[in-house]
Amino acid sequence: MKRALILPILLLIAIVALLAWQPWSAPGETPDAADSPGAQVEPSVSVTEPAPAPLPDPPAYETGETTSGGTGKYYMGREIAQVMGHRGISWLERDNREEEEAPSKAIRGLDLAENAVLADIGAGSGYYTFRIAPLVPKGSVIAVDIQPEMIAHLEKRAKANGVNNVRTQLGTIEDTKLETNSIDAALMVDAYHEFSHPVEMLQSIVRALRPGGRVILLEYRAEDPDVPIKRLHKMSEEQVRKEMAAVGLEFVVNHGHLPWQHFLIFRKPG
């Protein structure tokens, strides 16, 4: 009797073992390669790009001794210079400016596409504005200034010369009033050192730049005692780089090919 039970028991054990080994699928499903013996199954991992670290707040403004031609307001150790008013137009348009500063060489170095949109920040009389306009026949130059007298002069000059790709923008001491992601480059020629609110102005410019857009600064070289310009109207490369980095701009190059000025280029990340 016991021998008669052995065969059914062995048969039952074999069936259970077979069920445990067979990779059965649900009705209508086909086992895929990952279910076969020996397949390696990689765990599903969700990869999230880390968010860029926020920039630290730029250093605060300070007040201190008011020196000749200065305002007594300091930023990152630099005293901000007094602004040249609209009465300085004749100096901006002086006949020997090409000899002293070689602006034609600077303009050739801007490397602009013909459809580029450039903002001339602190455009003043438009000395650079109207020399750049022919280089961007499919683009435009936006002349930005905080003085209504300068804006009126620029508009009158554009109309008189039939220049159709120059626009004006009246800004404030804290804001260029340019639209977000609207420009490819921002040019500041001997103007930045006079900004009473450099942090706010730079933040405004960064917002207006498209990703990868450039900030181009021409500033008289503070490192060169032979440059015949008042002390507060000159800047060192080191100082400019510190102030641009504070708003997230990346240094690209300093072209050393101008007689008196730094030709500094920075880039908006992206």
Buried (B, 14 or more C-beta within 10 A) or exposed (E): EEEEEEEEEEEEEEEEEEEEEEEEEEEEEEEEEEEEEEEEEEEEEEEEEEEEEEEEEBBEBEEEEEEEEBBEBBBBEBBBBBBBEBEEBEEBEEEEBEEBBBBEBBBEBBEBEEEBBBBBBBBBBBBBBBBBBEBBEEBBBBBBBBBEEBBBBBBEBBEEEEBEBBBBBBBEEBBBEBEEEBBBBBBBBBBBBBBBBBBBBBBBBBBBBBEEBBBBBBBBBBEBEEBEBEBBBBBBBEBBBBBBBBBBBEBEEBBEEBEBBBBBBBBBEE
